[in-house]
Amino acid sequence: MVATVAPARRREMPAPLESGAVSWLFIALLAGAVAVLVGAEWPRLGGRFGLDARRRRERERRKAALTVVQGEETETEEFARSVERDLANLPTIEERDRR
């Protein structure tokens, strides 16, 4: 008896798509979708990447470099003492001088 071997089935590849006419339409739709997405998310993106965000980041960097220097006396205590000293040195008007 002779064994017969079934012929190997070849998978036929589908014909490649012609993308010349589709590519411009696809690119236009993709660009439109990106524009819609950016437009919808702009308030949130502007807070993170906009001009105000850049200024805020620069200000935070400058403020981080600052240090508070405190002397022996604070300015308010020094100011209060100078006001008291000036008030003590003012001439006073007695009751009899008012007439």
C-alpha positions as CSV (number, residue, x, y, z in Angstrom):
1,M,0.0,0.0,0.0
2,V,1.3,3.4,-0.9
3,A,1.0,6.2,1.6
4,T,-0.1,9.4,0.2
5,V,0.9,12.6,1.7
6,A,-1.5,15.5,1.6
7,P,-0.1,18.5,0.0
8,A,1.0,21.2,2.5
9,R,-1.5,24.0,2.7
10,R,0.0,27.3,2.1
11,R,-1.4,30.3,3.9
12,E,-2.2,32.9,1.5
13,M,-1.2,36.3,2.6
14,P,-3.8,39.0,2.0
15,A,-2.9,41.6,-0.5
16,P,-1.1,44.6,1.1
17,L,-3.3,47.6,1.6
18,E,-2.9,50.6,-0.6
19,S,-2.1,53.3,2.0
20,G,-1.3,56.2,-0.2
21,A,-4.9,57.5,-0.3
22,V,-5.6,56.7,3.3
23,S,-2.4,58.1,4.9
24,W,-3.3,61.8,4.5
25,L,-6.8,61.2,5.9
26,F,-5.4,59.2,8.9
27,I,-2.9,61.9,9.6
28,A,-5.5,64.6,9.4
29,L,-7.9,62.7,11.8
30,L,-5.0,62.0,14.2
31,A,-4.0,65.6,14.2
32,G,-7.6,66.7,14.8
33,A,-7.9,64.2,17.7
34,V,-4.7,65.5,19.3
35,A,-5.9,69.1,18.9
36,V,-9.3,68.3,20.5
37,L,-7.5,66.5,23.4
38,V,-5.1,69.4,24.0
39,G,-7.9,71.9,23.8
40,A,-10.0,70.0,26.4
41,E,-7.0,69.5,28.8
42,W,-5.5,73.0,28.3
43,P,-6.6,74.4,31.7
44,R,-4.9,71.6,33.5
45,L,-1.9,71.6,31.2
46,G,-1.5,75.3,31.4
47,G,-1.3,75.2,35.2
48,R,1.6,72.8,34.9
49,F,3.4,73.9,31.8
50,G,2.3,77.4,31.1
51,L,4.0,80.8,31.7
52,D,2.5,81.2,35.2
53,A,3.8,77.8,36.2
54,R,7.3,78.8,35.1
55,R,7.1,82.0,37.1
56,R,5.8,80.1,40.1
57,R,8.7,77.5,39.9
58,E,11.3,80.3,39.6
59,R,9.8,82.1,42.6
60,E,9.9,78.9,44.6
61,R,13.5,78.4,43.7
62,R,14.4,81.9,44.8
63,K,12.4,81.6,48.0
64,A,14.1,78.2,48.8
65,A,17.5,80.0,48.7
66,L,16.4,82.6,51.3
67,T,17.2,82.3,54.9
68,V,15.7,84.2,57.9
69,V,18.3,86.1,59.9
70,Q,17.3,87.1,63.4
71,G,19.3,89.5,65.4
72,E,19.2,90.0,69.1
73,E,16.4,92.4,68.9
74,T,13.5,92.2,66.4
75,E,12.6,95.3,64.5
76,T,9.3,95.7,66.2
77,E,10.9,95.7,69.7
78,E,13.4,98.3,68.5
79,F,10.6,100.4,66.9
80,A,8.5,100.3,70.1
81,R,11.4,101.4,72.2
82,S,12.2,104.3,69.9
83,V,8.6,105.5,69.9
84,E,8.5,105.4,73.7
85,R,11.8,107.3,73.9
86,D,10.5,109.9,71.4
87,L,7.2,110.3,73.4
88,A,9.2,110.8,76.6
89,N,11.3,113.6,75.0
90,L,8.3,115.5,73.7
91,P,7.5,118.8,75.5
92,T,4.3,118.6,77.6
93,I,1.6,121.3,78.0
94,E,0.5,121.8,81.5
95,E,-3.1,122.8,82.4
96,R,-2.2,126.4,83.2
97,D,-0.3,126.8,79.9
98,R,-3.5,126.0,77.9
99,R,-5.3,129.2,79.0
